[in-house]
Amino acid sequence: MAASSNQTRVLTLDDSCPEIKLVDGDGRAVALVWPGVGATQRSMHHIALHPGDHTVKLRHDQEAVYYVKAGAGVVLDPDAGSSDDLVEGSMVHIEPGTAYRFRAGIDGLELLGGPCPPDPSLYAHL
């Protein structure tokens, strides 16, 4: 259902959120804000990585932003061979066209964020 431009909605992280194929491991990623709820300019995903899990390699034509809600880990740039440590409260900005992966530390990693505007390829299976 597409939302009208005059509508305010409260979205909840629950079982109705569709799973998106971002995690390599036992964790889970779901879409909270995405085109399926009428969003055209923003996406917001919840990514829960268990210890040692990582995301698949991601790359978008647009930028992406993530907030580390809990845990710790690293964000990797596989093309540059670099990484940056993440702790609870960190913000990550990914420039357009940059490849990246998140890897959880020993306590896991919980992220909120996504590409802006949404990357349609993330939802092709839905």
N, CA and C atoms as a LAMMPS dump frame, in Angstrom:
ITEM: TIMESTEP
0
ITEM: NUMBER OF ATOMS
378
ITEM: BOX BOUNDS ff ff ff
-5.0000000000000000e+02 5.0000000000000000e+02
-5.0000000000000000e+02 5.0000000000000000e+02
-5.0000000000000000e+02 5.0000000000000000e+02
ITEM: ATOMS id mol type element x y z
1 1 1 N 0.841 -1.169 0
2 1 2 C 0 0 0
3 1 3 C 0.892 1.239 0
4 2 1 N 0.67 2.119 -0.913
5 2 2 C 1.458 3.354 -0.982
6 2 3 C 0.863 4.391 -0.047
7 3 1 N 1.722 5.063 0.665
8 3 2 C 1.285 6.117 1.57
9 3 3 C 1.118 7.414 0.786
10 4 1 N 0.133 8.2 1.176
11 4 2 C -0.032 9.502 0.534
12 4 3 C 1 10.47 1.09
13 5 1 N 1.215 11.568 0.38
14 5 2 C 2.217 12.539 0.816
15 5 3 C 1.784 13.298 2.063
16 6 1 N 0.513 13.191 2.452
17 6 2 C -0.001 13.899 3.625
18 6 3 C -0.188 12.996 4.827
19 7 1 N 0.435 11.858 4.841
20 7 2 C 0.191 10.874 5.881
21 7 3 C 1.376 10.747 6.827
22 8 1 N 1.085 10.609 8.104
23 8 2 C 2.09 10.284 9.104
24 8 3 C 1.809 8.869 9.575
25 9 1 N 2.872 8.045 9.646
26 9 2 C 2.705 6.664 10.082
27 9 3 C 3.732 6.34 11.143
28 10 1 N 3.345 5.525 12.09
29 10 2 C 4.265 4.991 13.085
30 10 3 C 4.518 3.538 12.699
31 11 1 N 5.791 3.221 12.454
32 11 2 C 6.172 1.872 12.048
33 11 3 C 6.876 1.196 13.211
34 12 1 N 6.597 -0.068 13.403
35 12 2 C 7.113 -0.807 14.537
36 12 3 C 7.967 -1.982 14.065
37 13 1 N 9.072 -2.207 14.748
38 13 2 C 9.905 -3.374 14.473
39 13 3 C 9.179 -4.597 15.03
40 14 1 N 8.57 -5.371 14.121
41 14 2 C 7.829 -6.555 14.545
42 14 3 C 7.846 -7.589 13.415
43 15 1 N 7.075 -8.64 13.566
44 15 2 C 7.066 -9.739 12.599
45 15 3 C 6.518 -9.352 11.232
46 16 1 N 5.862 -8.188 11.119
47 16 2 C 5.342 -7.774 9.821
48 16 3 C 6.418 -7.153 8.931
49 17 1 N 7.58 -6.85 9.486
50 17 2 C 8.678 -6.279 8.7
51 17 3 C 9.273 -7.363 7.8
52 18 1 N 9.381 -7.099 6.501
53 18 2 C 9.911 -8.127 5.607
54 18 3 C 11.416 -8.318 5.779
55 19 1 N 11.822 -9.572 5.731
56 19 2 C 13.253 -9.88 5.829
57 19 3 C 13.942 -9.527 4.516
58 20 1 N 15.12 -8.934 4.629
59 20 2 C 15.928 -8.633 3.449
60 20 3 C 17.23 -9.423 3.554
61 21 1 N 17.76 -9.802 2.427
62 21 2 C 18.886 -10.739 2.362
63 21 3 C 20.213 -10.01 2.471
64 22 1 N 20.54 -9.573 3.691
65 22 2 C 21.766 -8.826 3.923
66 22 3 C 22.766 -9.553 4.81
67 23 1 N 22.332 -10.591 5.525
68 23 2 C 23.174 -11.2 6.553
69 23 3 C 23.74 -12.539 6.105
70 24 1 N 25.044 -12.686 6.326
71 24 2 C 25.72 -13.96 6.146
72 24 3 C 26.009 -14.47 7.55
73 25 1 N 25.177 -15.376 8.032
74 25 2 C 25.276 -15.88 9.396
75 25 3 C 23.898 -16.119 9.959
76 26 1 N 23.81 -16.169 11.284
77 26 2 C 22.555 -16.485 11.953
78 26 3 C 21.707 -15.257 12.264
79 27 1 N 22.217 -14.08 12.026
80 27 2 C 21.48 -12.849 12.312
81 27 3 C 20.353 -12.631 11.318
82 28 1 N 19.787 -11.427 11.371
83 28 2 C 18.61 -11.143 10.551
84 28 3 C 18.578 -9.658 10.209
85 29 1 N 18.102 -9.348 9.018
86 29 2 C 17.899 -7.96 8.6
87 29 3 C 16.469 -7.823 8.092
88 30 1 N 15.808 -6.742 8.502
89 30 2 C 14.449 -6.47 8.041
90 30 3 C 14.337 -5.018 7.601
91 31 1 N 13.382 -4.785 6.728
92 31 2 C 13.087 -3.432 6.261
93 31 3 C 12.015 -2.823 7.147
94 32 1 N 12.298 -1.648 7.697
95 32 2 C 11.314 -0.885 8.473
96 32 3 C 10.674 0.192 7.595
97 33 1 N 11.523 1.017 7.002
98 33 2 C 11.089 2.074 6.085
99 33 3 C 11.647 1.715 4.717
100 34 1 N 10.78 1.539 3.747
101 34 2 C 11.182 1.097 2.418
102 34 3 C 10.041 1.393 1.454
103 35 1 N 10.23 1.216 0.157
104 35 2 C 9.155 1.541 -0.785
105 35 3 C 7.85 0.797 -0.52
106 36 1 N 7.904 -0.379 0.082
107 36 2 C 6.695 -1.137 0.389
108 36 3 C 5.773 -0.474 1.388
109 37 1 N 6.272 0.509 2.136
110 37 2 C 5.418 1.273 3.056
111 37 3 C 5.199 2.69 2.526
112 38 1 N 5.607 2.92 1.268
113 38 2 C 5.385 4.209 0.646
114 38 3 C 6.57 5.152 0.664
115 39 1 N 7.69 4.743 1.234
116 39 2 C 8.866 5.611 1.306
117 39 3 C 9.525 5.718 -0.068
118 40 1 N 9.842 6.928 -0.472
119 40 2 C 10.515 7.135 -1.751
120 40 3 C 11.886 7.782 -1.586
121 41 1 N 12.136 8.43 -0.467
122 41 2 C 13.381 9.173 -0.29
123 41 3 C 14.303 8.602 0.784
124 42 1 N 13.864 7.592 1.532
125 42 2 C 14.635 7.101 2.668
126 42 3 C 14.362 5.624 2.862
127 43 1 N 15.357 4.894 3.321
128 43 2 C 15.143 3.526 3.787
129 43 3 C 15.72 3.419 5.195
130 44 1 N 15.157 2.53 5.971
131 44 2 C 15.641 2.276 7.326
132 44 3 C 15.503 0.778 7.565
133 45 1 N 16.642 0.139 7.8
134 45 2 C 16.671 -1.295 8.047
135 45 3 C 17.145 -1.549 9.468
136 46 1 N 16.705 -2.659 10.024
137 46 2 C 17.218 -3.138 11.307
138 46 3 C 18.048 -4.372 10.995
139 47 1 N 19.323 -4.309 11.341
140 47 2 C 20.244 -5.415 11.072
141 47 3 C 20.781 -5.914 12.412
142 48 1 N 20.511 -7.167 12.726
143 48 2 C 20.985 -7.784 13.966
144 48 3 C 21.978 -8.877 13.591
145 49 1 N 23.242 -8.647 13.92
146 49 2 C 24.297 -9.613 13.619
147 49 3 C 24.724 -10.307 14.908
148 50 1 N 24.77 -11.621 14.869
149 50 2 C 25.27 -12.394 16.005
150 50 3 C 26.797 -12.35 15.989
151 51 1 N 27.44 -12.712 17.092
152 51 2 C 28.908 -12.704 17.109
153 51 3 C 29.495 -13.447 15.906
154 52 1 N 30.386 -12.777 15.187
155 52 2 C 31.035 -13.364 14.026
156 52 3 C 30.272 -13.236 12.72
157 53 1 N 28.969 -12.89 12.758
158 53 2 C 28.197 -12.68 11.534
159 53 3 C 28.708 -11.451 10.8
160 54 1 N 28.407 -11.385 9.516
161 54 2 C 28.679 -10.171 8.754
162 54 3 C 27.601 -10 7.699
163 55 1 N 27.526 -8.805 7.156
164 55 2 C 26.597 -8.575 6.059
165 55 3 C 27.258 -9.031 4.762
166 56 1 N 26.443 -9.211 3.766
167 56 2 C 26.968 -9.448 2.429
168 56 3 C 27.628 -8.141 1.975
169 57 1 N 28.435 -8.226 0.93
170 57 2 C 29.043 -7.013 0.373
171 57 3 C 27.937 -6.161 -0.241
172 58 1 N 27.89 -4.911 0.161
173 58 2 C 26.873 -3.977 -0.317
174 58 3 C 27.532 -2.839 -1.081
175 59 1 N 26.81 -2.3 -2.03
176 59 2 C 27.249 -1.114 -2.776
177 59 3 C 25.988 -0.499 -3.385
178 60 1 N 25.835 0.805 -3.228
179 60 2 C 24.657 1.5 -3.739
180 60 3 C 25.085 2.696 -4.579
181 61 1 N 24.234 3.09 -5.521
182 61 2 C 24.492 4.29 -6.313
183 61 3 C 24.335 5.559 -5.473
184 62 1 N 23.69 5.422 -4.34
185 62 2 C 23.424 6.544 -3.461
186 62 3 C 24.158 6.345 -2.133
187 63 1 N 24.116 7.345 -1.278
188 63 2 C 24.786 7.216 0.022
189 63 3 C 23.961 6.361 0.972
190 64 1 N 24.589 5.943 2.057
191 64 2 C 23.913 5.184 3.101
192 64 3 C 24.425 5.677 4.455
193 65 1 N 23.556 5.576 5.453
194 65 2 C 23.909 5.984 6.812
195 65 3 C 23.38 4.93 7.772
196 66 1 N 24.2 4.586 8.775
197 66 2 C 23.823 3.6 9.782
198 66 3 C 24.184 4.112 11.172
199 67 1 N 23.374 3.71 12.146
200 67 2 C 23.604 4.002 13.558
201 67 3 C 23.824 2.677 14.274
202 68 1 N 24.853 2.605 15.103
203 68 2 C 25.102 1.398 15.89
204 68 3 C 24.274 1.497 17.167
205 69 1 N 23.198 0.736 17.209
206 69 2 C 22.278 0.764 18.352
207 69 3 C 22.845 -0.004 19.545
208 70 1 N 23.525 -1.104 19.268
209 70 2 C 24.073 -1.926 20.349
210 70 3 C 25.226 -2.76 19.825
211 71 1 N 26.088 -3.16 20.738
212 71 2 C 27.197 -4.036 20.392
213 71 3 C 28.379 -3.29 19.812
214 72 1 N 29.222 -4.054 19.126
215 72 2 C 30.432 -3.503 18.52
216 72 3 C 30.831 -4.389 17.349
217 73 1 N 31.719 -3.86 16.518
218 73 2 C 32.204 -4.606 15.368
219 73 3 C 33.043 -3.708 14.496
220 74 1 N 33.025 -3.984 13.209
221 74 2 C 33.778 -3.173 12.251
222 74 3 C 32.953 -2.978 10.987
223 75 1 N 33.246 -1.881 10.287
224 75 2 C 32.749 -1.681 8.931
225 75 3 C 33.963 -1.792 8.025
226 76 1 N 33.836 -2.615 6.993
227 76 2 C 34.946 -2.909 6.092
228 76 3 C 34.684 -2.299 4.718
229 77 1 N 35.734 -1.798 4.097
230 77 2 C 35.69 -1.377 2.703
231 77 3 C 36.5 -2.419 1.932
232 78 1 N 35.831 -3.408 1.334
233 78 2 C 36.559 -4.496 0.681
234 78 3 C 37.41 -4.046 -0.51
235 79 1 N 37.023 -2.983 -1.174
236 79 2 C 37.801 -2.5 -2.32
237 79 3 C 39.104 -1.841 -1.878
238 80 1 N 39.04 -1.058 -0.808
239 80 2 C 40.226 -0.358 -0.307
240 80 3 C 41.033 -1.215 0.664
241 81 1 N 40.414 -2.309 1.167
242 81 2 C 41.095 -3.148 2.153
243 81 3 C 41.21 -2.487 3.508
244 82 1 N 40.302 -1.56 3.809
245 82 2 C 40.363 -0.844 5.086
246 82 3 C 39.183 -1.224 5.97
247 83 1 N 39.3 -0.892 7.252
248 83 2 C 38.213 -1.142 8.198
249 83 3 C 38.239 -0.077 9.288
250 84 1 N 37.09 0.142 9.888
251 84 2 C 36.96 1.067 11.006
252 84 3 C 36.163 0.393 12.103
253 85 1 N 36.626 0.558 13.34
254 85 2 C 35.932 -0.007 14.492
255 85 3 C 34.624 0.719 14.748
256 86 1 N 33.643 -0.042 15.212
257 86 2 C 32.336 0.498 15.573
258 86 3 C 32.021 0.157 17.009
259 87 1 N 31.467 1.113 17.735
260 87 2 C 30.993 0.891 19.095
261 87 3 C 29.577 1.443 19.19
262 88 1 N 28.878 1.065 20.227
263 88 2 C 27.53 1.56 20.446
264 88 3 C 27.513 3.081 20.37
265 89 1 N 26.586 3.625 19.592
266 89 2 C 26.476 5.065 19.412
267 89 3 C 27.186 5.598 18.182
268 90 1 N 27.983 4.772 17.512
269 90 2 C 28.679 5.212 16.295
270 90 3 C 27.68 5.496 15.176
271 91 1 N 28.045 6.444 14.319
272 91 2 C 27.319 6.709 13.077
273 91 3 C 28.277 6.409 11.931
274 92 1 N 27.758 5.801 10.872
275 92 2 C 28.568 5.444 9.711
276 92 3 C 27.945 6.087 8.474
277 93 1 N 28.746 6.822 7.723
278 93 2 C 28.303 7.391 6.444
279 93 3 C 29.067 6.692 5.328
280 94 1 N 28.341 6.154 4.364
281 94 2 C 28.93 5.463 3.218
282 94 3 C 28.671 6.329 1.981
283 95 1 N 29.736 6.698 1.295
284 95 2 C 29.597 7.518 0.092
285 95 3 C 29.021 6.699 -1.06
286 96 1 N 28.334 7.36 -1.994
287 96 2 C 27.779 6.645 -3.155
288 96 3 C 28.851 5.84 -3.887
289 97 1 N 28.477 4.608 -4.272
290 97 2 C 29.377 3.754 -5.038
291 97 3 C 30.438 3.027 -4.232
292 98 1 N 30.505 3.252 -2.922
293 98 2 C 31.517 2.617 -2.07
294 98 3 C 31.019 1.252 -1.594
295 99 1 N 31.848 0.224 -1.735
296 99 2 C 31.509 -1.108 -1.236
297 99 3 C 31.721 -1.139 0.275
298 100 1 N 30.877 -1.911 0.981
299 100 2 C 31.026 -2.03 2.431
300 100 3 C 30.39 -3.306 2.945
301 101 1 N 30.859 -3.722 4.11
302 101 2 C 30.311 -4.85 4.87
303 101 3 C 30.425 -4.497 6.341
304 102 1 N 29.5 -4.977 7.128
305 102 2 C 29.597 -4.873 8.582
306 102 3 C 29.924 -6.249 9.135
307 103 1 N 30.774 -6.311 10.151
308 103 2 C 31.089 -7.566 10.839
309 103 3 C 30.912 -7.353 12.326
310 104 1 N 30.201 -8.265 12.97
311 104 2 C 29.931 -8.178 14.405
312 104 3 C 31.126 -8.623 15.219
313 105 1 N 31.288 -7.998 16.381
314 105 2 C 32.288 -8.409 17.353
315 105 3 C 31.748 -9.516 18.24
316 106 1 N 32.421 -9.754 19.354
317 106 2 C 32.074 -10.889 20.226
318 106 3 C 30.727 -10.734 20.935
319 107 1 N 30.213 -9.53 21.002
320 107 2 C 28.901 -9.311 21.639
321 107 3 C 27.798 -9.072 20.625
322 108 1 N 28.088 -9.242 19.334
323 108 2 C 27.099 -8.977 18.299
324 108 3 C 27.084 -7.507 17.909
325 109 1 N 26.24 -7.17 16.951
326 109 2 C 26.149 -5.813 16.431
327 109 3 C 24.724 -5.574 15.955
328 110 1 N 24.125 -4.484 16.421
329 110 2 C 22.771 -4.121 16.019
330 110 3 C 22.813 -2.747 15.365
331 111 1 N 22.332 -2.669 14.122
332 111 2 C 22.395 -1.445 13.321
333 111 3 C 21.007 -1.003 12.882
334 112 1 N 20.843 0.302 12.735
335 112 2 C 19.662 0.902 12.115
336 112 3 C 20.152 1.819 11.01
337 113 1 N 19.593 1.691 9.815
338 113 2 C 19.975 2.581 8.734
339 113 3 C 19.76 1.951 7.386
340 114 1 N 20.33 2.599 6.377
341 114 2 C 20.212 2.096 5.029
342 114 3 C 20.51 3.176 4.013
343 115 1 N 20.418 2.815 2.728
344 115 2 C 20.687 3.775 1.673
345 115 3 C 19.568 4.813 1.546
346 116 1 N 19.951 5.969 1.044
347 116 2 C 19.019 7.075 0.891
348 116 3 C 19.284 7.749 -0.447
349 117 1 N 18.38 7.707 -1.397
350 117 2 C 17.079 7.055 -1.353
351 117 3 C 17.21 5.528 -1.361
352 118 1 N 16.091 4.809 -1.2
353 118 2 C 16.15 3.351 -1.15
354 118 3 C 16.799 2.73 -2.385
355 119 1 N 17.462 1.611 -2.185
356 119 2 C 18.078 0.845 -3.272
357 119 3 C 17.106 -0.265 -3.666
358 120 1 N 16.42 -0.156 -4.816
359 120 2 C 15.418 -1.145 -5.201
360 120 3 C 15.941 -2.577 -5.257
361 121 1 N 17.225 -2.773 -5.508
362 121 2 C 17.754 -4.135 -5.61
363 121 3 C 17.651 -4.894 -4.279
364 122 1 N 17.575 -4.178 -3.164
365 122 2 C 17.467 -4.837 -1.862
366 122 3 C 16.103 -5.474 -1.636
367 123 1 N 15.114 -5.055 -2.411
368 123 2 C 13.743 -5.516 -2.209
369 123 3 C 13.218 -6.339 -3.386
370 124 1 N 14.071 -6.675 -4.343
371 124 2 C 13.648 -7.371 -5.565
372 124 3 C 12.966 -8.696 -5.257
373 125 1 N 13.339 -9.358 -4.175
374 125 2 C 12.782 -10.67 -3.828
375 125 3 C 11.421 -10.564 -3.127
376 126 1 N 10.994 -9.368 -2.785
377 126 2 C 9.73 -9.189 -2.041
378 126 3 C 8.536 -9.016 -2.976
